[in-house]
Amino acid sequence: MTGLGWIMTIIIGGIAGFIAEKIMKADMGLLANIGLGILGAVVLNFLLSLLGVFAGGGIIVQGIVAVIGACLLIWVYRAIKSR
């Protein structure tokens, strides 16, 4: 997550993973939620940078990016798993 410290990254990642878990009706644990939130933020920030969009370094903006990215990762996982 751009511009956040390690502790805030873990906190925001955990919250984002939890929210994505509820939105996508998945069942994961705390560590999976943290990892999913952080990885989702990294992936979506990368995809947005390819489009020339910079998501600001604020906590709320990065939280939204992390939730959307985590939902995207859950969706991709389910699409691959169902084949």
N, CA, C and O atoms as a Maestro MAE file, in Angstrom:
{
 s_m_m2io_version
 :::
 2.0.0
}

f_m_ct {
 s_m_title
 :::
 protein
 m_atom[332] {
  # First column is atom index #
  i_m_mmod_type
  r_m_x_coord
  r_m_y_coord
  r_m_z_coord
  i_m_residue_number
  s_m_chain_name
  s_m_pdb_residue_name
  s_m_pdb_atom_name
  i_m_atomic_number
  :::
  1 25 0.855 -1.163 0.000 1 A "MET " " N  " 7
  2 3 0.000 0.000 0.000 1 A "MET " " CA " 6
  3 2 0.898 1.222 0.000 1 A "MET " " C  " 6
  4 15 1.819 1.353 0.806 1 A "MET " " O  " 8
  5 25 0.607 2.076 -0.898 2 A "THR " " N  " 7
  6 3 1.457 3.224 -1.135 2 A "THR " " CA " 6
  7 2 1.377 4.231 0.007 2 A "THR " " C  " 6
  8 15 0.290 4.682 0.367 2 A "THR " " O  " 8
  9 25 2.530 4.583 0.578 3 A "GLY " " N  " 7
  10 3 2.606 5.652 1.549 3 A "GLY " " CA " 6
  11 2 2.184 5.320 2.962 3 A "GLY " " C  " 6
  12 15 2.091 6.225 3.791 3 A "GLY " " O  " 8
  13 25 1.925 4.074 3.272 4 A "LEU " " N  " 7
  14 3 1.531 3.692 4.629 4 A "LEU " " CA " 6
  15 2 2.655 2.898 5.269 4 A "LEU " " C  " 6
  16 15 3.409 2.220 4.572 4 A "LEU " " O  " 8
  17 25 2.775 2.973 6.578 5 A "GLY " " N  " 7
  18 3 3.778 2.194 7.292 5 A "GLY " " CA " 6
  19 2 3.358 0.731 7.392 5 A "GLY " " C  " 6
  20 15 2.253 0.357 6.999 5 A "GLY " " O  " 8
  21 25 4.253 -0.078 7.921 6 A "TRP " " N  " 7
  22 3 3.981 -1.512 8.020 6 A "TRP " " CA " 6
  23 2 2.781 -1.824 8.910 6 A "TRP " " C  " 6
  24 15 1.943 -2.650 8.549 6 A "TRP " " O  " 8
  25 25 2.692 -1.177 10.059 7 A "ILE " " N  " 7
  26 3 1.589 -1.456 10.982 7 A "ILE " " CA " 6
  27 2 0.254 -1.068 10.365 7 A "ILE " " C  " 6
  28 15 -0.713 -1.826 10.445 7 A "ILE " " O  " 8
  29 25 0.195 0.117 9.746 8 A "MET " " N  " 7
  30 3 -1.056 0.550 9.100 8 A "MET " " CA " 6
  31 2 -1.395 -0.344 7.913 8 A "MET " " C  " 6
  32 15 -2.569 -0.594 7.641 8 A "MET " " O  " 8
  33 25 -0.382 -0.825 7.209 9 A "THR " " N  " 7
  34 3 -0.625 -1.729 6.090 9 A "THR " " CA " 6
  35 2 -1.283 -3.016 6.576 9 A "THR " " C  " 6
  36 15 -2.212 -3.518 5.944 9 A "THR " " O  " 8
  37 25 -0.807 -3.546 7.687 10 A "ILE " " N  " 7
  38 3 -1.390 -4.769 8.239 10 A "ILE " " CA " 6
  39 2 -2.811 -4.521 8.723 10 A "ILE " " C  " 6
  40 15 -3.697 -5.343 8.493 10 A "ILE " " O  " 8
  41 25 -3.033 -3.403 9.385 11 A "ILE " " N  " 7
  42 3 -4.373 -3.081 9.893 11 A "ILE " " CA " 6
  43 2 -5.353 -2.870 8.745 11 A "ILE " " C  " 6
  44 15 -6.432 -3.462 8.731 11 A "ILE " " O  " 8
  45 25 -4.981 -2.027 7.782 12 A "ILE " " N  " 7
  46 3 -5.858 -1.762 6.644 12 A "ILE " " CA " 6
  47 2 -6.069 -3.037 5.822 12 A "ILE " " C  " 6
  48 15 -7.177 -3.297 5.353 12 A "ILE " " O  " 8
  49 25 -5.013 -3.828 5.649 13 A "GLY " " N  " 7
  50 3 -5.133 -5.095 4.917 13 A "GLY " " CA " 6
  51 2 -6.096 -6.050 5.593 13 A "GLY " " C  " 6
  52 15 -6.897 -6.700 4.921 13 A "GLY " " O  " 8
  53 25 -6.029 -6.144 6.914 14 A "GLY " " N  " 7
  54 3 -6.941 -7.017 7.656 14 A "GLY " " CA " 6
  55 2 -8.385 -6.570 7.544 14 A "GLY " " C  " 6
  56 15 -9.283 -7.389 7.346 14 A "GLY " " O  " 8
  57 25 -8.608 -5.278 7.670 15 A "ILE " " N  " 7
  58 3 -9.972 -4.747 7.557 15 A "ILE " " CA " 6
  59 2 -10.494 -4.936 6.143 15 A "ILE " " C  " 6
  60 15 -11.638 -5.348 5.947 15 A "ILE " " O  " 8
  61 25 -9.646 -4.631 5.145 16 A "ALA " " N  " 7
  62 3 -10.061 -4.779 3.744 16 A "ALA " " CA " 6
  63 2 -10.342 -6.239 3.407 16 A "ALA " " C  " 6
  64 15 -11.314 -6.542 2.716 16 A "ALA " " O  " 8
  65 25 -9.500 -7.139 3.892 17 A "GLY " " N  " 7
  66 3 -9.728 -8.563 3.660 17 A "GLY " " CA " 6
  67 2 -11.015 -9.040 4.301 17 A "GLY " " C  " 6
  68 15 -11.742 -9.846 3.720 17 A "GLY " " O  " 8
  69 25 -11.300 -8.546 5.500 18 A "PHE " " N  " 7
  70 3 -12.540 -8.909 6.190 18 A "PHE " " CA " 6
  71 2 -13.760 -8.419 5.417 18 A "PHE " " C  " 6
  72 15 -14.729 -9.157 5.242 18 A "PHE " " O  " 8
  73 25 -13.708 -7.166 4.954 19 A "ILE " " N  " 7
  74 3 -14.830 -6.611 4.192 19 A "ILE " " CA " 6
  75 2 -15.020 -7.378 2.888 19 A "ILE " " C  " 6
  76 15 -16.148 -7.699 2.516 19 A "ILE " " O  " 8
  77 25 -13.921 -7.674 2.189 20 A "ALA " " N  " 7
  78 3 -14.010 -8.438 0.939 20 A "ALA " " CA " 6
  79 2 -14.551 -9.841 1.188 20 A "ALA " " C  " 6
  80 15 -15.317 -10.373 0.384 20 A "ALA " " O  " 8
  81 25 -14.147 -10.432 2.307 21 A "GLU " " N  " 7
  82 3 -14.647 -11.757 2.673 21 A "GLU " " CA " 6
  83 2 -16.168 -11.733 2.840 21 A "GLU " " C  " 6
  84 15 -16.855 -12.655 2.399 21 A "GLU " " O  " 8
  85 25 -16.690 -10.698 3.465 22 A "LYS " " N  " 7
  86 3 -18.132 -10.583 3.663 22 A "LYS " " CA " 6
  87 2 -18.856 -10.271 2.351 22 A "LYS " " C  " 6
  88 15 -19.927 -10.817 2.090 22 A "LYS " " O  " 8
  89 25 -18.276 -9.397 1.528 23 A "ILE " " N  " 7
  90 3 -18.899 -9.047 0.250 23 A "ILE " " CA " 6
  91 2 -18.991 -10.270 -0.662 23 A "ILE " " C  " 6
  92 15 -20.023 -10.516 -1.285 23 A "ILE " " O  " 8
  93 25 -17.896 -11.033 -0.731 24 A "MET " " N  " 7
  94 3 -17.823 -12.170 -1.645 24 A "MET " " CA " 6
  95 2 -18.318 -13.469 -1.006 24 A "MET " " C  " 6
  96 15 -18.280 -14.523 -1.640 24 A "MET " " O  " 8
  97 25 -18.775 -13.402 0.228 25 A "LYS " " N  " 7
  98 3 -19.275 -14.558 0.972 25 A "LYS " " CA " 6
  99 2 -18.270 -15.707 0.966 25 A "LYS " " C  " 6
  100 15 -18.598 -16.848 0.639 25 A "LYS " " O  " 8
  101 25 -17.037 -15.369 1.338 26 A "ALA " " N  " 7
  102 3 -15.965 -16.360 1.454 26 A "ALA " " CA " 6
  103 2 -15.765 -16.672 2.933 26 A "ALA " " C  " 6
  104 15 -16.296 -15.977 3.800 26 A "ALA " " O  " 8
  105 25 -15.006 -17.709 3.210 27 A "ASP " " N  " 7
  106 3 -14.748 -18.082 4.598 27 A "ASP " " CA " 6
  107 2 -13.243 -18.255 4.773 27 A "ASP " " C  " 6
  108 15 -12.665 -19.251 4.339 27 A "ASP " " O  " 8
  109 25 -12.615 -17.261 5.422 28 A "MET " " N  " 7
  110 3 -11.168 -17.277 5.619 28 A "MET " " CA " 6
  111 2 -10.848 -16.876 7.047 28 A "MET " " C  " 6
  112 15 -11.713 -16.402 7.783 28 A "MET " " O  " 8
  113 25 -9.608 -17.071 7.424 29 A "GLY " " N  " 7
  114 3 -9.163 -16.691 8.755 29 A "GLY " " CA " 6
  115 2 -8.524 -15.308 8.766 29 A "GLY " " C  " 6
  116 15 -8.470 -14.624 7.743 29 A "GLY " " O  " 8
  117 25 -8.047 -14.914 9.928 30 A "LEU " " N  " 7
  118 3 -7.465 -13.591 10.116 30 A "LEU " " CA " 6
  119 2 -6.225 -13.380 9.250 30 A "LEU " " C  " 6
  120 15 -6.104 -12.357 8.576 30 A "LEU " " O  " 8
  121 25 -5.310 -14.339 9.266 31 A "LEU " " N  " 7
  122 3 -4.084 -14.186 8.472 31 A "LEU " " CA " 6
  123 2 -4.384 -14.156 6.978 31 A "LEU " " C  " 6
  124 15 -3.747 -13.410 6.234 31 A "LEU " " O  " 8
  125 25 -5.339 -14.955 6.534 32 A "ALA " " N  " 7
  126 3 -5.727 -14.937 5.118 32 A "ALA " " CA " 6
  127 2 -6.353 -13.595 4.758 32 A "ALA " " C  " 6
  128 15 -6.114 -13.080 3.666 32 A "ALA " " O  " 8
  129 25 -7.145 -13.023 5.648 33 A "ASN " " N  " 7
  130 3 -7.744 -11.708 5.400 33 A "ASN " " CA " 6
  131 2 -6.669 -10.631 5.278 33 A "ASN " " C  " 6
  132 15 -6.737 -9.783 4.389 33 A "ASN " " O  " 8
  133 25 -5.686 -10.661 6.162 34 A "ILE " " N  " 7
  134 3 -4.605 -9.674 6.114 34 A "ILE " " CA " 6
  135 2 -3.835 -9.817 4.806 34 A "ILE " " C  " 6
  136 15 -3.596 -8.832 4.108 34 A "ILE " " O  " 8
  137 25 -3.453 -11.036 4.481 35 A "GLY " " N  " 7
  138 3 -2.730 -11.281 3.238 35 A "GLY " " CA " 6
  139 2 -3.523 -10.911 2.013 35 A "GLY " " C  " 6
  140 15 -2.991 -10.318 1.075 35 A "GLY " " O  " 8
  141 25 -4.805 -11.260 2.016 36 A "LEU " " N  " 7
  142 3 -5.668 -10.941 0.887 36 A "LEU " " CA " 6
  143 2 -5.837 -9.439 0.722 36 A "LEU " " C  " 6
  144 15 -5.814 -8.938 -0.403 36 A "LEU " " O  " 8
  145 25 -6.003 -8.723 1.803 37 A "GLY " " N  " 7
  146 3 -6.146 -7.269 1.737 37 A "GLY " " CA " 6
  147 2 -4.891 -6.587 1.226 37 A "GLY " " C  " 6
  148 15 -4.965 -5.692 0.384 37 A "GLY " " O  " 8
  149 25 -3.734 -7.010 1.734 38 A "ILE " " N  " 7
  150 3 -2.468 -6.409 1.293 38 A "ILE " " CA " 6
  151 2 -2.197 -6.747 -0.161 38 A "ILE " " C  " 6
  152 15 -1.864 -5.865 -0.951 38 A "ILE " " O  " 8
  153 25 -2.337 -8.018 -0.522 39 A "LEU " " N  " 7
  154 3 -2.089 -8.428 -1.904 39 A "LEU " " CA " 6
  155 2 -3.091 -7.789 -2.862 39 A "LEU " " C  " 6
  156 15 -2.733 -7.409 -3.977 39 A "LEU " " O  " 8
  157 25 -4.340 -7.670 -2.429 40 A "GLY " " N  " 7
  158 3 -5.344 -7.007 -3.253 40 A "GLY " " CA " 6
  159 2 -4.995 -5.558 -3.528 40 A "GLY " " C  " 6
  160 15 -5.179 -5.071 -4.643 40 A "GLY " " O  " 8
  161 25 -4.492 -4.869 -2.517 41 A "ALA " " N  " 7
  162 3 -4.078 -3.471 -2.696 41 A "ALA " " CA " 6
  163 2 -2.898 -3.370 -3.653 41 A "ALA " " C  " 6
  164 15 -2.867 -2.488 -4.511 41 A "ALA " " O  " 8
  165 25 -1.936 -4.262 -3.510 42 A "VAL " " N  " 7
  166 3 -0.766 -4.242 -4.387 42 A "VAL " " CA " 6
  167 2 -1.172 -4.504 -5.833 42 A "VAL " " C  " 6
  168 15 -0.745 -3.796 -6.745 42 A "VAL " " O  " 8
  169 25 -2.000 -5.527 -6.036 43 A "VAL " " N  " 7
  170 3 -2.432 -5.882 -7.393 43 A "VAL " " CA " 6
  171 2 -3.232 -4.752 -8.027 43 A "VAL " " C  " 6
  172 15 -2.965 -4.379 -9.169 43 A "VAL " " O  " 8
  173 25 -4.200 -4.205 -7.314 44 A "LEU " " N  " 7
  174 3 -5.030 -3.161 -7.915 44 A "LEU " " CA " 6
  175 2 -4.248 -1.868 -8.118 44 A "LEU " " C  " 6
  176 15 -4.474 -1.171 -9.107 44 A "LEU " " O  " 8
  177 25 -3.338 -1.531 -7.215 45 A "ASN " " N  " 7
  178 3 -2.485 -0.358 -7.435 45 A "ASN " " CA " 6
  179 2 -1.636 -0.542 -8.690 45 A "ASN " " C  " 6
  180 15 -1.438 0.405 -9.451 45 A "ASN " " O  " 8
  181 25 -1.136 -1.757 -8.906 46 A "PHE " " N  " 7
  182 3 -0.359 -2.044 -10.112 46 A "PHE " " CA " 6
  183 2 -1.220 -1.905 -11.360 46 A "PHE " " C  " 6
  184 15 -0.806 -1.276 -12.334 46 A "PHE " " O  " 8
  185 25 -2.425 -2.493 -11.335 47 A "LEU " " N  " 7
  186 3 -3.316 -2.404 -12.495 47 A "LEU " " CA " 6
  187 2 -3.721 -0.960 -12.781 47 A "LEU " " C  " 6
  188 15 -3.797 -0.550 -13.939 47 A "LEU " " O  " 8
  189 25 -3.978 -0.201 -11.735 48 A "LEU " " N  " 7
  190 3 -4.330 1.203 -11.920 48 A "LEU " " CA " 6
  191 2 -3.158 2.000 -12.482 48 A "LEU " " C  " 6
  192 15 -3.357 2.903 -13.294 48 A "LEU " " O  " 8
  193 25 -1.943 1.676 -12.059 49 A "SER " " N  " 7
  194 3 -0.775 2.392 -12.587 49 A "SER " " CA " 6
  195 2 -0.581 2.092 -14.070 49 A "SER " " C  " 6
  196 15 -0.107 2.952 -14.813 49 A "SER " " O  " 8
  197 25 -0.936 0.898 -14.509 50 A "LEU " " N  " 7
  198 3 -0.860 0.584 -15.938 50 A "LEU " " CA " 6
  199 2 -1.839 1.438 -16.742 50 A "LEU " " C  " 6
  200 15 -1.590 1.748 -17.907 50 A "LEU " " O  " 8
  201 25 -2.943 1.811 -16.118 51 A "LEU " " N  " 7
  202 3 -3.942 2.663 -16.770 51 A "LEU " " CA " 6
  203 2 -3.638 4.143 -16.598 51 A "LEU " " C  " 6
  204 15 -4.358 4.995 -17.119 51 A "LEU " " O  " 8
  205 25 -2.569 4.449 -15.865 52 A "GLY " " N  " 7
  206 3 -2.182 5.836 -15.645 52 A "GLY " " CA " 6
  207 2 -2.929 6.517 -14.518 52 A "GLY " " C  " 6
  208 15 -2.936 7.745 -14.429 52 A "GLY " " O  " 8
  209 25 -3.557 5.732 -13.656 53 A "VAL " " N  " 7
  210 3 -4.308 6.273 -12.529 53 A "VAL " " CA " 6
  211 2 -3.485 6.066 -11.264 53 A "VAL " " C  " 6
  212 15 -3.005 4.962 -11.007 53 A "VAL " " O  " 8
  213 25 -3.323 7.122 -10.474 54 A "PHE " " N  " 7
  214 3 -2.598 7.026 -9.208 54 A "PHE " " CA " 6
  215 2 -3.600 7.154 -8.071 54 A "PHE " " C  " 6
  216 15 -4.229 8.197 -7.895 54 A "PHE " " O  " 8
  217 25 -3.743 6.069 -7.294 55 A "ALA " " N  " 7
  218 3 -4.606 6.113 -6.112 55 A "ALA " " CA " 6
  219 2 -3.804 6.769 -5.001 55 A "ALA " " C  " 6
  220 15 -2.731 6.282 -4.644 55 A "ALA " " O  " 8
  221 25 -4.301 7.852 -4.458 56 A "GLY " " N  " 7
  222 3 -3.589 8.621 -3.436 56 A "GLY " " CA " 6
  223 2 -3.142 7.777 -2.266 56 A "GLY " " C  " 6
  224 15 -3.608 6.652 -2.080 56 A "GLY " " O  " 8
  225 25 -2.249 8.319 -1.492 57 A "GLY " " N  " 7
  226 3 -1.672 7.587 -0.387 57 A "GLY " " CA " 6
  227 2 -2.472 7.636 0.901 57 A "GLY " " C  " 6
  228 15 -1.979 7.192 1.938 57 A "GLY " " O  " 8
  229 25 -3.685 8.160 0.872 58 A "GLY " " N  " 7
  230 3 -4.491 8.256 2.080 58 A "GLY " " CA " 6
  231 2 -5.007 6.910 2.543 58 A "GLY " " C  " 6
  232 15 -5.120 5.969 1.758 58 A "GLY " " O  " 8
  233 25 -5.314 6.830 3.811 59 A "ILE " " N  " 7
  234 3 -5.779 5.576 4.404 59 A "ILE " " CA " 6
  235 2 -7.104 5.135 3.802 59 A "ILE " " C  " 6
  236 15 -7.272 3.958 3.482 59 A "ILE " " O  " 8
  237 25 -8.035 6.046 3.644 60 A "ILE " " N  " 7
  238 3 -9.353 5.682 3.128 60 A "ILE " " CA " 6
  239 2 -9.265 5.234 1.677 60 A "ILE " " C  " 6
  240 15 -9.876 4.235 1.296 60 A "ILE " " O  " 8
  241 25 -8.508 5.966 0.864 61 A "VAL " " N  " 7
  242 3 -8.364 5.607 -0.552 61 A "VAL " " CA " 6
  243 2 -7.693 4.248 -0.688 61 A "VAL " " C  " 6
  244 15 -8.146 3.413 -1.470 61 A "VAL " " O  " 8
  245 25 -6.626 4.016 0.060 62 A "GLN " " N  " 7
  246 3 -5.938 2.734 -0.014 62 A "GLN " " CA " 6
  247 2 -6.805 1.607 0.553 62 A "GLN " " C  " 6
  248 15 -6.695 0.464 0.108 62 A "GLN " " O  " 8
  249 25 -7.658 1.912 1.520 63 A "GLY " " N  " 7
  250 3 -8.589 0.911 2.038 63 A "GLY " " CA " 6
  251 2 -9.596 0.493 0.986 63 A "GLY " " C  " 6
  252 15 -9.894 -0.693 0.845 63 A "GLY " " O  " 8
  253 25 -10.120 1.452 0.250 64 A "ILE " " N  " 7
  254 3 -11.074 1.155 -0.826 64 A "ILE " " CA " 6
  255 2 -10.387 0.347 -1.922 64 A "ILE " " C  " 6
  256 15 -10.945 -0.629 -2.424 64 A "ILE " " O  " 8
  257 25 -9.176 0.755 -2.291 65 A "VAL " " N  " 7
  258 3 -8.413 0.022 -3.304 65 A "VAL " " CA " 6
  259 2 -8.156 -1.414 -2.832 65 A "VAL " " C  " 6
  260 15 -8.256 -2.354 -3.621 65 A "VAL " " O  " 8
  261 25 -7.827 -1.582 -1.559 66 A "ALA " " N  " 7
  262 3 -7.553 -2.913 -1.014 66 A "ALA " " CA " 6
  263 2 -8.797 -3.791 -1.033 66 A "ALA " " C  " 6
  264 15 -8.707 -4.976 -1.356 66 A "ALA " " O  " 8
  265 25 -9.954 -3.236 -0.693 67 A "VAL " " N  " 7
  266 3 -11.200 -4.011 -0.703 67 A "VAL " " CA " 6
  267 2 -11.527 -4.456 -2.123 67 A "VAL " " C  " 6
  268 15 -11.841 -5.624 -2.352 67 A "VAL " " O  " 8
  269 25 -11.454 -3.535 -3.075 68 A "ILE " " N  " 7
  270 3 -11.761 -3.877 -4.467 68 A "ILE " " CA " 6
  271 2 -10.757 -4.901 -4.993 68 A "ILE " " C  " 6
  272 15 -11.139 -5.856 -5.670 68 A "ILE " " O  " 8
  273 25 -9.476 -4.702 -4.683 69 A "GLY " " N  " 7
  274 3 -8.453 -5.647 -5.111 69 A "GLY " " CA " 6
  275 2 -8.643 -7.022 -4.497 69 A "GLY " " C  " 6
  276 15 -8.454 -8.030 -5.178 69 A "GLY " " O  " 8
  277 25 -9.010 -7.084 -3.231 70 A "ALA " " N  " 7
  278 3 -9.247 -8.364 -2.566 70 A "ALA " " CA " 6
  279 2 -10.453 -9.077 -3.168 70 A "ALA " " C  " 6
  280 15 -10.429 -10.293 -3.354 70 A "ALA " " O  " 8
  281 25 -11.504 -8.323 -3.474 71 A "CYS " " N  " 7
  282 3 -12.677 -8.914 -4.142 71 A "CYS " " CA " 6
  283 2 -12.282 -9.465 -5.510 71 A "CYS " " C  " 6
  284 15 -12.730 -10.538 -5.912 71 A "CYS " " O  " 8
  285 25 -11.445 -8.723 -6.212 72 A "LEU " " N  " 7
  286 3 -10.962 -9.166 -7.519 72 A "LEU " " CA " 6
  287 2 -10.164 -10.466 -7.385 72 A "LEU " " C  " 6
  288 15 -10.328 -11.379 -8.194 72 A "LEU " " O  " 8
  289 25 -9.312 -10.553 -6.380 73 A "LEU " " N  " 7
  290 3 -8.530 -11.773 -6.176 73 A "LEU " " CA " 6
  291 2 -9.416 -12.964 -5.822 73 A "LEU " " C  " 6
  292 15 -9.177 -14.071 -6.303 73 A "LEU " " O  " 8
  293 25 -10.430 -12.756 -4.991 74 A "ILE " " N  " 7
  294 3 -11.356 -13.843 -4.661 74 A "ILE " " CA " 6
  295 2 -12.094 -14.294 -5.908 74 A "ILE " " C  " 6
  296 15 -12.276 -15.493 -6.119 74 A "ILE " " O  " 8
  297 25 -12.518 -13.356 -6.732 75 A "TRP " " N  " 7
  298 3 -13.228 -13.681 -7.971 75 A "TRP " " CA " 6
  299 2 -12.337 -14.490 -8.918 75 A "TRP " " C  " 6
  300 15 -12.777 -15.490 -9.486 75 A "TRP " " O  " 8
  301 25 -11.088 -14.057 -9.086 76 A "VAL " " N  " 7
  302 3 -10.149 -14.772 -9.958 76 A "VAL " " CA " 6
  303 2 -9.893 -16.174 -9.413 76 A "VAL " " C  " 6
  304 15 -9.868 -17.138 -10.179 76 A "VAL " " O  " 8
  305 25 -9.706 -16.298 -8.119 77 A "TYR " " N  " 7
  306 3 -9.488 -17.615 -7.506 77 A "TYR " " CA " 6
  307 2 -10.668 -18.541 -7.774 77 A "TYR " " C  " 6
  308 15 -10.481 -19.703 -8.136 77 A "TYR " " O  " 8
  309 25 -11.871 -18.032 -7.598 78 A "ARG " " N  " 7
  310 3 -13.059 -18.861 -7.837 78 A "ARG " " CA " 6
  311 2 -13.184 -19.227 -9.311 78 A "ARG " " C  " 6
  312 15 -13.591 -20.343 -9.632 78 A "ARG " " O  " 8
  313 25 -12.846 -18.322 -10.202 79 A "ALA " " N  " 7
  314 3 -12.929 -18.616 -11.639 79 A "ALA " " CA " 6
  315 2 -11.934 -19.706 -12.033 79 A "ALA " " C  " 6
  316 15 -12.256 -20.584 -12.833 79 A "ALA " " O  " 8
  317 25 -10.732 -19.649 -11.475 80 A "ILE " " N  " 7
  318 3 -9.729 -20.680 -11.770 80 A "ILE " " CA " 6
  319 2 -10.096 -22.002 -11.122 80 A "ILE " " C  " 6
  320 15 -9.929 -23.057 -11.734 80 A "ILE " " O  " 8
  321 25 -10.588 -21.963 -9.904 81 A "LYS " " N  " 7
  322 3 -10.934 -23.171 -9.171 81 A "LYS " " CA " 6
  323 2 -12.102 -23.926 -9.809 81 A "LYS " " C  " 6
  324 15 -12.140 -25.155 -9.762 81 A "LYS " " O  " 8
  325 25 -13.048 -23.206 -10.402 82 A "SER " " N  " 7
  326 3 -14.231 -23.847 -10.962 82 A "SER " " CA " 6
  327 2 -13.946 -24.583 -12.268 82 A "SER " " C  " 6
  328 15 -14.779 -25.364 -12.727 82 A "SER " " O  " 8
  329 25 -12.787 -24.345 -12.869 83 A "ARG " " N  " 7
  330 3 -12.474 -25.036 -14.137 83 A "ARG " " CA " 6
  331 2 -12.002 -26.415 -13.921 83 A "ARG " " C  " 6
  332 15 -11.700 -27.121 -14.883 83 A "ARG " " O  " 8
  :::
 }
 m_bond[331] {
  # First column is bond index #
  i_m_from
  i_m_to
  i_m_order
  :::
  1 1 2 1
  2 2 3 1
  3 3 4 2
  4 3 5 1
  5 5 6 1
  6 6 7 1
  7 7 8 2
  8 7 9 1
  9 9 10 1
  10 10 11 1
  11 11 12 2
  12 11 13 1
  13 13 14 1
  14 14 15 1
  15 15 16 2
  16 15 17 1
  17 17 18 1
  18 18 19 1
  19 19 20 2
  20 19 21 1
  21 21 22 1
  22 22 23 1
  23 23 24 2
  24 23 25 1
  25 25 26 1
  26 26 27 1
  27 27 28 2
  28 27 29 1
  29 29 30 1
  30 30 31 1
  31 31 32 2
  32 31 33 1
  33 33 34 1
  34 34 35 1
  35 35 36 2
  36 35 37 1
  37 37 38 1
  38 38 39 1
  39 39 40 2
  40 39 41 1
  41 41 42 1
  42 42 43 1
  43 43 44 2
  44 43 45 1
  45 45 46 1
  46 46 47 1
  47 47 48 2
  48 47 49 1
  49 49 50 1
  50 50 51 1
  51 51 52 2
  52 51 53 1
  53 53 54 1
  54 54 55 1
  55 55 56 2
  56 55 57 1
  57 57 58 1
  58 58 59 1
  59 59 60 2
  60 59 61 1
  61 61 62 1
  62 62 63 1
  63 63 64 2
  64 63 65 1
  65 65 66 1
  66 66 67 1
  67 67 68 2
  68 67 69 1
  69 69 70 1
  70 70 71 1
  71 71 72 2
  72 71 73 1
  73 73 74 1
  74 74 75 1
  75 75 76 2
  76 75 77 1
  77 77 78 1
  78 78 79 1
  79 79 80 2
  80 79 81 1
  81 81 82 1
  82 82 83 1
  83 83 84 2
  84 83 85 1
  85 85 86 1
  86 86 87 1
  87 87 88 2
  88 87 89 1
  89 89 90 1
  90 90 91 1
  91 91 92 2
  92 91 93 1
  93 93 94 1
  94 94 95 1
  95 95 96 2
  96 95 97 1
  97 97 98 1
  98 98 99 1
  99 99 100 2
  100 99 101 1
  101 101 102 1
  102 102 103 1
  103 103 104 2
  104 103 105 1
  105 105 106 1
  106 106 107 1
  107 107 108 2
  108 107 109 1
  109 109 110 1
  110 110 111 1
  111 111 112 2
  112 111 113 1
  113 113 114 1
  114 114 115 1
  115 115 116 2
  116 115 117 1
  117 117 118 1
  118 118 119 1
  119 119 120 2
  120 119 121 1
  121 121 122 1
  122 122 123 1
  123 123 124 2
  124 123 125 1
  125 125 126 1
  126 126 127 1
  127 127 128 2
  128 127 129 1
  129 129 130 1
  130 130 131 1
  131 131 132 2
  132 131 133 1
  133 133 134 1
  134 134 135 1
  135 135 136 2
  136 135 137 1
  137 137 138 1
  138 138 139 1
  139 139 140 2
  140 139 141 1
  141 141 142 1
  142 142 143 1
  143 143 144 2
  144 143 145 1
  145 145 146 1
  146 146 147 1
  147 147 148 2
  148 147 149 1
  149 149 150 1
  150 150 151 1
  151 151 152 2
  152 151 153 1
  153 153 154 1
  154 154 155 1
  155 155 156 2
  156 155 157 1
  157 157 158 1
  158 158 159 1
  159 159 160 2
  160 159 161 1
  161 161 162 1
  162 162 163 1
  163 163 164 2
  164 163 165 1
  165 165 166 1
  166 166 167 1
  167 167 168 2
  168 167 169 1
  169 169 170 1
  170 170 171 1
  171 171 172 2
  172 171 173 1
  173 173 174 1
  174 174 175 1
  175 175 176 2
  176 175 177 1
  177 177 178 1
  178 178 179 1
  179 179 180 2
  180 179 181 1
  181 181 182 1
  182 182 183 1
  183 183 184 2
  184 183 185 1
  185 185 186 1
  186 186 187 1
  187 187 188 2
  188 187 189 1
  189 189 190 1
  190 190 191 1
  191 191 192 2
  192 191 193 1
  193 193 194 1
  194 194 195 1
  195 195 196 2
  196 195 197 1
  197 197 198 1
  198 198 199 1
  199 199 200 2
  200 199 201 1
  201 201 202 1
  202 202 203 1
  203 203 204 2
  204 203 205 1
  205 205 206 1
  206 206 207 1
  207 207 208 2
  208 207 209 1
  209 209 210 1
  210 210 211 1
  211 211 212 2
  212 211 213 1
  213 213 214 1
  214 214 215 1
  215 215 216 2
  216 215 217 1
  217 217 218 1
  218 218 219 1
  219 219 220 2
  220 219 221 1
  221 221 222 1
  222 222 223 1
  223 223 224 2
  224 223 225 1
  225 225 226 1
  226 226 227 1
  227 227 228 2
  228 227 229 1
  229 229 230 1
  230 230 231 1
  231 231 232 2
  232 231 233 1
  233 233 234 1
  234 234 235 1
  235 235 236 2
  236 235 237 1
  237 237 238 1
  238 238 239 1
  239 239 240 2
  240 239 241 1
  241 241 242 1
  242 242 243 1
  243 243 244 2
  244 243 245 1
  245 245 246 1
  246 246 247 1
  247 247 248 2
  248 247 249 1
  249 249 250 1
  250 250 251 1
  251 251 252 2
  252 251 253 1
  253 253 254 1
  254 254 255 1
  255 255 256 2
  256 255 257 1
  257 257 258 1
  258 258 259 1
  259 259 260 2
  260 259 261 1
  261 261 262 1
  262 262 263 1
  263 263 264 2
  264 263 265 1
  265 265 266 1
  266 266 267 1
  267 267 268 2
  268 267 269 1
  269 269 270 1
  270 270 271 1
  271 271 272 2
  272 271 273 1
  273 273 274 1
  274 274 275 1
  275 275 276 2
  276 275 277 1
  277 277 278 1
  278 278 279 1
  279 279 280 2
  280 279 281 1
  281 281 282 1
  282 282 283 1
  283 283 284 2
  284 283 285 1
  285 285 286 1
  286 286 287 1
  287 287 288 2
  288 287 289 1
  289 289 290 1
  290 290 291 1
  291 291 292 2
  292 291 293 1
  293 293 294 1
  294 294 295 1
  295 295 296 2
  296 295 297 1
  297 297 298 1
  298 298 299 1
  299 299 300 2
  300 299 301 1
  301 301 302 1
  302 302 303 1
  303 303 304 2
  304 303 305 1
  305 305 306 1
  306 306 307 1
  307 307 308 2
  308 307 309 1
  309 309 310 1
  310 310 311 1
  311 311 312 2
  312 311 313 1
  313 313 314 1
  314 314 315 1
  315 315 316 2
  316 315 317 1
  317 317 318 1
  318 318 319 1
  319 319 320 2
  320 319 321 1
  321 321 322 1
  322 322 323 1
  323 323 324 2
  324 323 325 1
  325 325 326 1
  326 326 327 1
  327 327 328 2
  328 327 329 1
  329 329 330 1
  330 330 331 1
  331 331 332 2
  :::
 }
}
